Amino acid sequence: MIVKLLTRKLKDGRESLYLEYYKGYSKTKSGKIKHKREKENLQLYLFGNPKNAKERQLNRETNDLANKIFIKRQAEINDGKYGFNNDSKANINLIDYFTELTDKRKASKGNYGNWDACKKQLIKYCDPDTTTFKDVDEKFVKGFKEFLLNKPLIMETRKLSLNSAHSYFNKFKACMNQAFDDRIISDNPSKRVKGITAEDPEREYLTLEEIQKIAKIECRYEVLKRAFLFSCITGLRWSDVNKLLWSEVQKFNGGCRITFTQKKTKGLEYLDISQQARDFMGEEGKPGERVFKGLRYSSYMNLELQKWCMKAGITKNITFHSARHTFATLQLTLGTDIYTVSKLLGNKNLKTTQIYTKIIDQKKIEAIEKIPMINIENLSG
């Protein structure tokens, strides 16, 4: 941003002093450059043709005051008060920058998909060719939030689900946070806009009785059966089960311990496992080999997981991640305190584990309702 101290002649012969702020430019779809300027009237005036010493003295004092305001404004710009550390950076195209951040996440299919979906919503909301970080103020952020909550999907009458809107808005805020870290902006307007609260999704899990049922039923893929049951009694996510190597499995204090880095959180974890869990891992292989060799993520294998459960008479919509929910629910049901369960799951935030307490509360209600009606006769007060 550039600021200049300028004068404008008035009809009465005086000169009005004002500041002009040059805020860069944008390009229209046709490629035409559109300059952005704003003016600040200082309400200070000079005598156009001073007639005496007094008027000349007043002109000098007015000029001194105007220059002091000019220097102050220039200092405020340099300090980033107007939201930009570097004017050339402020002209960075929002969608181009968001695309760069999205492409960095290609290694993580799920995360990349959410970022890419958010980018598509941003393109619908603003002009992808001309929108720069200079255009992203608090009004822009609030507008995008309302867009996600209320704008119907293309060619359809339904809107985005609340959880999708929550996810996309979080990705946009993450982009703004990164822009702040990269010193593209020195003021992050998204910090002043409340996020979108997600709905608690229904978390399918298996009871101990249901686990025992599927354990007795044959699964088309033996490695899938072992891996799923292993997850049910350890709480490990699919991503960590799938990449687990024999070099990460060690004997410890007469038992077995897994030392691994969580793929999702990147945190180093030490997880002691039961002998039953170790049995599900099968015969030990070479250090660099995967424990569950042959396990792979595919829609076909997911379908086989559901077929396996259906053979046991379980009609729930079970996915591999249901095994992690099963572990958490079982531990809390059996009396393990929530702090310990959180540590076993590798959750950094206790609130993440507290979602399972709702399931336990529901199970308590169901247990109360199992008491049969008691027929009472001749009861007197």
N, C-alpha and C positions, 0 to 999 in steps of 0.2 A: 504494500500500500504506500502511495506517495501523497504527500500533502504540500500544497502551495498556498502562500499568502498573496491574494490578488485584490484589485480594486475595480469598482464599477462606477461609471459616471452617472449621476442622477440629474433629473431635469432642473433641479434648483441650483445646479452648479457644484454641489458637494460631491465627494467620492465616498462610496460605501466600501468598507473593508470586509472581506470574507475569506474563508478557507475552502479550498477545493481538494477533495479526496479522490484520488484515482485508484480504483479497486480492480484494475486489470481489465480483462475482456473475455468474451465468450464467442463462440462461433455458431451461427445459425445452421440449419440443415443444408442450406445452399452454399455454406462456406464463408458467408459474409461475416466480417469481424464487427462485433458490437461492444463498444467501450462502456465501462461502468464508472460513472462519476457521481459524487454527492457533494453538496455545498453546505457550509455552516455559516450563517450570517452572524457576524460578531457584534452587530448593533453599534459599530464604531464608525465615525465619519470624519473626513478631512475637508478642510476648506480648499476648493479647487484652485482658487487664486487668492492666497492670503494677502490681505490689504495692509496689515500692520504687524508690529512685533508680537502683539498678544495672540493673533491668529496663527502666526508662525510658531509660537511657543506651544499653543494648543495642538497643532499638527505634530510637533515633535513628541509631545507626551502621548498623543493617541497612537502614533506609530510605534513608540516604545512598548505600550501596552499590548498592541496587536502582535508585535514580535515575541513578546513574552508568552502570549497564548499559543502562538505558532510553535515555539520551542517546546512548550509543555505538551502539545498534541503530538509532536514528533517523537518526544520521549515516551509517551503513552503507546504509540505505535511500535516503537522499538522494544518496549516491555511486553508486547503481545496483548495489550488490553482489548484490542479489536478482534482478537481471536486468531491471528495469523502470525506465525513466527517468521515466515519467509513468503514474500508475495508470489514468487514463482511457484513455490510448493502449493500455495492456496489455489492456484489455477489447475491443479491436478484433477482430472476427470474422475468423478466418484465411481462410476461403473468400471472404468479401467482399473482403478485401484482395488475395488472389490473383487474383480476377476483375478487379479494377481493373488490375493489372499485365498481365493477359492481354489486356484490351481495348485497351491502349496499343500492342499489337503487331499490330493488325488490318491495318496497312499491309503487313506482311510475311506472306504467306499461309503459308509453310512454318513460320516461327517461331511464328505465332499458333496454327497447328494443333497443334504440339507442346505449347505452354502449355495449350491447351484440353484436350488429351488428359490431361495431368498433373493438371489440375483435376478431371477426372472420376475419376481414380484416388484423389485425396485425398478426394473426397466418399464414395467407397466405404470408405475407411479410417477416417474419423472422422465424428462427428456434424456435419454442415455448419451446423446452426442454433446449436449451443452452444459449439463449439470456438473459443477465443480464443487469443491469443498467450501467455497465462498457462499454457495447457495444453501448450505446445510446449516440452518439455525434451529432454534427451538421449535418454531412453527413448522419447519420441514419435518422434524422428527415426530412431532405430534400428529402431523398429517399422515405420515407413513404408518403410524400405529393405528389410526382410525381406518386407513385403507385396508390393512390386514384384517381388522376385525369386522368390517362392514361391506367390503367390495366383493360381489359375487365372482366366482371363478368364470373364466371365459367360456362362452357357449352354454353356461349352466346357470341355474337360479340359486343353487346352494352356495354357501360361503365356506371359507377355510374353516377347518376345525379349530377350536380354541387352542389345542396343543400345537397345531401347526403354526398358528399365528404367534404363539409364545416362542416357539423354536426360531422362526424367521426373524422376529424382532430382536431376539438375543444375538443372532448372528450379525445383524445390522449394528447393534450396540458394541459388539466385539470389534467390528470394523472401525468404529469411531474411536474405541479405546486404543487400537493399534495406530490409527492416524495421529492420535495424541502422543503416543510413545515415539512415533517416527518424526515428531515435531512438525507435522503438516499443519496442525491446529494447536493452539495453546489454551483454547477453551472448548470443552467437550459438551455441547448442548444436550446430548443424549443422557448425561448424568442427571439432568434436571427433569427428565420425563420418566414417570413410573412405568415399570415393565408390565407385560401382560401375564397375568396369573394363570398357570396351567391347571387343567382338571387332573385329579388323581385317576390315572388309568386303572382299569380292573386288572389285577395281577393274578393270573392263574397259577395254582400250585397244587401239589399232590399231598394227600395225607399219608401218614405212615402206612396205613392199610393199603392204600393205592400203590405205594412204592413196592410193597411186598407182593402185590398182584402182578405188576409188570415184570418184577424180577424173575417170576416163575414162567413168564411167557417168552417164547422164542422171538427174537427180532431178526429181520432179514440181514441186517448188518451188525455182526457181533461187536465190532469196534464202536459202533454208535451206542449200543446198549451199555457197554462198559463205561464209555465216556459220560453218558447221561447220568448213570447211577453214581459215578464218581463225583460229578458236579452236585448231585443231590445231597451228598454227605460231606462235601468240602466247601460248597458255595462258590467255587471258581466260575468265572464267566466263560462263555464259549471261546472267546479270543485267547484266553490264558490256557484253557484246556487244550485247545487246538495246537498251540505253539510250544507246549511243554516238552522239554528235552530231558533225557535221562541224566545229563550232567547237572540238572537242577534238583535232582532227587538225591538226598543224602541220609545216611543213618545218623540218628541223633538221640542221645540218652536212652538207648535201647529201643527207640522207635524210629519213625521216619519223618523227615522234614523236607519241605519244598522251599527252595530259595529262588525267587523269580521276580521279574519286574513287570508290574501290571501294564498291560498294553494300553488301557484306557487312561490311567492316571500317571503312568510313568514312575510310580512309586515302587521302591524295593520292598518286597514282602517276605516274611518268614512264616510259613504255615506248617504247623505240625498236623499230621494226618493220622487217622486210625489205621489199624491193620487191615480192616475191611476195605478202606479206600485204597490201600497199597495193593490188595489182592485184585481190585478192579483194573489196576494198571497193567497187569499181566507180567510176563517174563521180561526181566531187565535186558535192555539192548545196549548198543554202543553209546558213549557219551553224547555224540552229536546227533543221534537219532531221536525222532519224535516219539514220545511215549505212546500216543494213540495214532500210530502210523496207519494211514488209509482214511482217516477221518477228514472230511472236507465239507465245506459249506455249499449246499446246493438245494434248490427247491425240491429235487427228487428225494434227497436224504431227509429233508424236513417232512415230506409227505410220508416217508417210511416211519418216522418217529410217531406221527399221529396214528398211522395204521397199527403200529405196535401197541399203543395205548388203547386203541379201540378193541383190539383182541382181548384185552383185559377188562373190557366193559367200561372203560373210562371215556366219556364223551366230551370232556373239557377240551378247549382249544389250547393244547399243550405245544409249546415251542421249547427249544433247548434252553432259553433263558428262564423258563418256568422252573428249571432245576435249581437255579439260584434262589428264586422266590421260595421254593420248597424248603431249602436248607434254612433260610432265615425264619420261616414260619415254624418249622419243626423245633428249632432251637428255642424260640420264645415260648412255644407251647409246652416244651419240656422243662421250662423254668430257668433257662439261661438268661442272665441279665442283659439288658439292651446294649450296654457299653461293651461287653465281651463279644456279643453278636456283631456289633459294628466293627470291632477290631478283626474278627474272623473274616468278615466280608471285605475288609480292606477299604471301608468307606472313610473318607477324610472328615465328613461332616455327620454328626450324630442324627441330624434331621433326616438324612437320607434313609437311615435305618428305622426311624420312627414311623414311617409309612406302614410298616408291617404290624405295628401295634393295633391298627384299626382292624386288621384281619383277626387278631387274637381276641379283641373285644367282641367281635361278631361271634367267634367260636364260643365265648363265655355265655353269650345270650342263647345260642343254640343249645348249649349244655343245660341251661336252666329250663328251657322249654321241653327237654327230654323227660322231665319228671312227670309221670302220669297223673291224671286227675285223681284226687282223693275224695271218695264219696263220704260225706259227713251227714249223719242223721242225729236228730235230737240234740243239736248243739245249742246250748243256752248261754247267754251272756253272763 
